[in-house]
Amino acid sequence: MIRKPRQLLLAFFGEYVCDRYFQPLRTSVLLTVLEGAGVAASAVRTNLDRMVHSGLLERRRLGREIAFELTPHGIEVLREASGRVNGPAPFEPKGEGWTLVTFSVPEHMRTLRHRLRAALTWSGFALVRDGLWIAPGEVDLAAAMDAIIPDLPPGSVNAFAASELPGFPMDEAVRAAWDVEGIRRAHEEFAARWESHGEGDESHPLSTRVLLVADWLALLRADPRLPRQYMDADWPADRSFELFQRRHREFAFPAVRDFANLVG
């Protein structure tokens, strides 16, 4: 599993900064945390620049050092992600049936189209056929696309609720839209990495917990919450959830102590 520096930074800001720590963070703190996760300083600086450019972070000067803090947009993004990271049933669909979406965004608005697709993917949508996206359950699209809606052309997105019809079972459609075996492998890779991790790296507890949350976010992105009736009897989602909760608790106190020492 390849962890991108941006994923680790988002995990760190979501876990320790958003709605918890209200001062700008010195660059040296961020370098220390990600260095413990195996990321080079140059990659950290590059990704911090990109997060400023995308509107997630703002720069501040603290004496001779540069510091970073979340923008209102960054806080909004991380709050939404935190709801699923810490949710009680992250792999269960919300509500019954299916949500369908179609959209048409002009060619010259490629960046907006990419943002829209990323928001849909995070919300569990997959492309079932040209121009038609589907997600399990009743997706709150207004919340999922809150940051994008002001930039969308009028009438560019249409959404519908749907249900399975007798004589037209969804089994084949589910496996055509989603790589179910790929989702299983993502769970198995998460388990293999964190079951064998012992009690964590005592020398870098904060970095270890950030790695855990980043891997969990990647797994949440990979698993669209498909209804269990379409999954095998030994579907691994519940085991992954139990493992994450256990490891998250184990690393909690030493990681908070590490964070306090760094920012202090």
C-alpha positions as CSV (number, residue, x, y, z in Angstrom):
1,M,0.0,0.0,0.0
2,I,1.4,3.4,-1.1
3,R,0.6,6.2,1.3
4,K,0.6,9.6,-0.3
5,P,1.9,12.6,1.7
6,R,-1.4,14.4,1.1
7,Q,-3.4,11.5,2.6
8,L,-1.1,11.6,5.7
9,L,-1.4,15.3,6.1
10,L,-5.2,15.1,5.8
11,A,-5.3,12.3,8.4
12,F,-3.1,14.4,10.8
13,F,-5.2,17.6,10.4
14,G,-8.4,15.7,10.7
15,E,-7.3,13.7,13.8
16,Y,-5.5,16.4,15.8
17,V,-6.2,19.8,14.5
18,C,-9.8,20.2,13.1
19,D,-12.0,21.4,16.0
20,R,-9.3,20.5,18.5
21,Y,-6.2,22.7,18.1
22,F,-6.8,26.3,17.1
23,Q,-3.3,27.7,16.6
24,P,-1.2,27.7,13.4
25,L,1.1,24.7,13.2
26,R,4.8,25.3,12.6
27,T,6.2,23.6,9.6
28,S,8.7,21.8,11.8
29,V,5.9,20.0,13.6
30,L,4.5,18.7,10.4
31,L,7.9,17.7,9.1
32,T,8.5,15.8,12.4
33,V,5.2,13.9,12.2
34,L,5.5,12.9,8.6
35,E,9.2,12.1,8.9
36,G,8.2,9.5,11.5
37,A,5.8,8.1,8.8
38,G,8.6,7.8,6.3
39,V,8.0,10.9,4.2
40,A,10.8,13.1,3.1
41,A,10.8,16.8,4.0
42,S,10.7,17.9,0.4
43,A,7.6,15.9,-0.3
44,V,5.9,17.4,2.8
45,R,6.7,20.9,1.7
46,T,5.4,20.3,-1.8
47,N,2.1,18.9,-0.6
48,L,1.6,21.7,1.9
49,D,2.0,24.1,-1.0
50,R,-0.6,22.2,-3.0
51,M,-3.0,22.2,-0.1
52,V,-2.6,26.0,0.2
53,H,-3.3,26.3,-3.5
54,S,-6.4,24.1,-3.3
55,G,-7.8,26.2,-0.5
56,L,-7.5,23.6,2.3
57,L,-4.7,25.5,4.2
58,E,-3.5,29.0,4.8
59,R,0.1,30.1,5.5
60,R,1.0,32.2,8.6
61,R,4.3,33.5,9.7
62,L,5.4,32.7,13.3
63,G,8.6,34.6,13.9
64,R,11.1,33.2,11.5
65,E,9.1,30.1,10.7
66,I,6.2,29.4,8.4
67,A,3.1,27.9,9.9
68,F,-0.2,26.5,8.5
69,E,-3.8,26.5,9.6
70,L,-7.0,25.1,8.1
71,T,-9.3,27.3,6.1
72,P,-13.0,27.2,6.5
73,H,-13.2,25.0,3.4
74,G,-10.5,22.7,4.9
75,I,-12.5,22.4,8.2
76,E,-15.6,21.6,6.2
77,V,-13.9,18.9,4.3
78,L,-12.4,17.3,7.3
79,R,-15.6,17.4,9.4
80,E,-17.4,15.5,6.7
81,A,-14.6,12.9,6.5
82,S,-14.5,12.6,10.3
83,G,-18.1,11.7,10.5
84,R,-17.4,8.5,8.6
85,V,-14.0,7.8,10.2
86,N,-15.5,7.8,13.6
87,G,-19.0,6.6,12.6
88,P,-20.5,3.5,14.2
89,A,-21.3,1.7,10.9
90,P,-18.9,2.9,8.2
91,F,-19.6,0.0,5.9
92,E,-23.4,0.0,6.1
93,P,-25.5,1.9,3.5
94,K,-27.7,4.7,4.9
95,G,-31.3,3.9,4.1
96,E,-32.8,1.5,1.5
97,G,-32.6,1.3,-2.3
98,W,-30.1,3.2,-4.5
99,T,-29.2,6.7,-5.4
100,L,-28.7,7.6,-9.1
101,V,-26.9,10.6,-10.5
102,T,-26.2,12.0,-14.0
103,F,-24.3,15.1,-14.7
104,S,-23.0,17.2,-17.6
105,V,-20.1,19.6,-17.0
106,P,-18.6,21.5,-20.0
107,E,-15.2,20.3,-21.3
108,H,-13.5,23.5,-20.3
109,M,-14.4,22.9,-16.6
110,R,-12.2,19.8,-16.3
111,T,-11.1,20.6,-12.7
112,L,-14.7,21.0,-11.6
113,R,-15.6,17.7,-13.3
114,H,-12.7,16.0,-11.4
115,R,-13.9,17.5,-8.1
116,L,-17.4,16.2,-8.8
117,R,-16.3,12.7,-9.6
118,A,-14.1,12.6,-6.5
119,A,-17.0,13.7,-4.3
120,L,-19.2,11.0,-5.9
121,T,-16.6,8.3,-5.4
122,W,-16.1,9.2,-1.8
123,S,-19.9,9.0,-1.3
124,G,-19.9,5.4,-2.7
125,F,-20.9,6.1,-6.3
126,A,-19.7,4.0,-9.2
127,L,-20.2,4.4,-13.0
128,V,-22.9,1.8,-14.0
129,R,-22.9,2.9,-17.6
130,D,-22.1,6.0,-19.7
131,G,-23.3,9.0,-17.8
132,L,-25.1,7.1,-15.0
133,W,-23.6,6.8,-11.5
134,I,-25.1,4.6,-8.8
135,A,-24.6,4.4,-5.0
136,P,-26.2,2.2,-2.4
137,G,-28.7,3.7,0.0
138,E,-30.0,7.2,0.3
139,V,-27.0,9.5,-0.2
140,D,-27.2,13.0,1.1
141,L,-26.0,14.7,-2.1
142,A,-26.5,18.2,-0.8
143,A,-23.9,17.4,1.9
144,A,-21.6,15.4,-0.3
145,M,-21.4,18.2,-2.9
146,D,-21.7,21.2,-0.6
147,A,-18.4,22.6,-1.6
148,I,-19.0,22.1,-5.3
149,I,-22.6,23.1,-5.8
150,P,-21.8,26.9,-5.9
151,D,-19.5,26.3,-8.9
152,L,-21.7,24.0,-10.9
153,P,-23.6,25.3,-13.9
154,P,-27.4,25.4,-13.3
155,G,-29.1,22.1,-14.1
156,S,-25.8,20.3,-14.6
157,V,-26.6,17.5,-12.0
158,N,-29.7,15.4,-11.8
159,A,-30.3,12.8,-9.0
160,F,-33.0,10.2,-8.3
161,A,-33.9,7.6,-5.7
162,A,-34.4,4.1,-7.1
163,S,-35.3,0.6,-5.9
164,E,-34.8,-2.9,-7.2
165,L,-37.7,-4.3,-9.3
166,P,-39.0,-7.9,-9.2
167,G,-37.4,-9.9,-12.0
168,F,-34.5,-7.5,-12.3
169,P,-32.1,-8.5,-9.5
170,M,-29.2,-6.2,-8.7
171,D,-26.5,-8.8,-8.2
172,E,-25.0,-8.6,-11.6
173,A,-25.3,-4.8,-11.8
174,V,-23.5,-4.5,-8.4
175,R,-20.6,-6.7,-9.6
176,A,-20.5,-4.9,-13.0
177,A,-20.3,-1.4,-11.3
178,W,-17.9,-2.3,-8.5
179,D,-14.8,-4.4,-8.3
180,V,-16.1,-6.5,-5.3
181,E,-13.0,-8.7,-5.2
182,G,-10.8,-5.5,-5.2
183,I,-12.8,-4.2,-2.3
184,R,-12.2,-7.5,-0.4
185,R,-8.5,-7.2,-1.1
186,A,-8.4,-3.7,0.3
187,H,-9.9,-5.0,3.6
188,E,-7.4,-7.9,3.6
189,E,-4.4,-5.6,3.1
190,F,-5.6,-3.3,5.9
191,A,-5.9,-6.3,8.2
192,A,-2.5,-7.8,7.2
193,R,-0.8,-4.5,7.9
194,W,-2.4,-3.7,11.3
195,E,-2.9,-7.1,12.8
196,S,0.8,-7.6,12.6
197,H,1.7,-4.2,13.8
198,G,2.1,-5.1,17.5
199,E,1.3,-2.3,19.9
200,G,2.7,0.4,17.6
201,D,6.0,2.1,17.2
202,E,6.8,3.5,20.7
203,S,9.3,6.0,19.2
204,H,6.7,7.6,16.9
205,P,3.2,7.0,18.4
206,L,1.8,10.1,16.7
207,S,3.1,9.1,13.3
208,T,1.8,5.6,13.8
209,R,-1.7,6.8,14.6
210,V,-1.6,9.1,11.6
211,L,-0.6,6.1,9.4
212,L,-3.5,4.1,10.8
213,V,-6.1,6.8,10.1
214,A,-4.7,7.4,6.6
215,D,-5.0,3.7,5.9
216,W,-8.5,3.7,7.3
217,L,-9.5,6.6,5.1
218,A,-8.1,4.8,2.1
219,L,-10.2,1.7,3.0
220,L,-13.4,3.9,3.5
221,R,-12.8,5.3,0.0
222,A,-12.4,1.9,-1.4
223,D,-15.5,0.4,0.2
224,P,-18.8,2.0,-1.1
225,R,-21.0,0.4,1.7
226,L,-22.6,-2.2,-0.5
227,P,-25.6,-4.0,1.0
228,R,-24.6,-7.3,2.7
229,Q,-27.1,-9.4,0.7
230,Y,-24.8,-8.9,-2.3
231,M,-21.7,-9.9,-0.5
232,D,-20.2,-13.2,0.5
233,A,-21.0,-14.7,3.9
234,D,-17.4,-14.1,5.1
235,W,-17.3,-10.4,4.0
236,P,-14.4,-8.8,6.0
237,A,-15.9,-5.4,6.7
238,D,-16.8,-6.1,10.4
239,R,-13.4,-7.5,11.1
240,S,-11.8,-4.4,9.6
241,F,-14.0,-2.1,11.8
242,E,-13.1,-4.0,15.0
243,L,-9.4,-3.9,14.2
244,F,-9.4,-0.2,13.4
245,Q,-11.3,0.6,16.7
246,R,-8.9,-1.5,18.7
247,R,-5.7,0.0,17.2
248,H,-7.1,3.5,17.3
249,R,-7.7,3.1,21.1
250,E,-4.3,1.6,21.7
251,F,-2.4,4.4,20.1
252,A,-4.6,7.2,21.5
253,F,-2.8,8.3,24.7
254,P,0.8,8.1,23.6
255,A,-0.1,9.9,20.4
256,V,-1.8,12.8,22.2
257,R,1.1,13.1,24.6
258,D,3.5,13.2,21.5
259,F,1.4,15.9,19.9
260,A,1.3,18.0,23.1
261,N,5.1,17.8,23.3
262,L,5.6,18.8,19.7
263,V,3.3,21.9,19.8
264,G,4.4,22.8,23.3
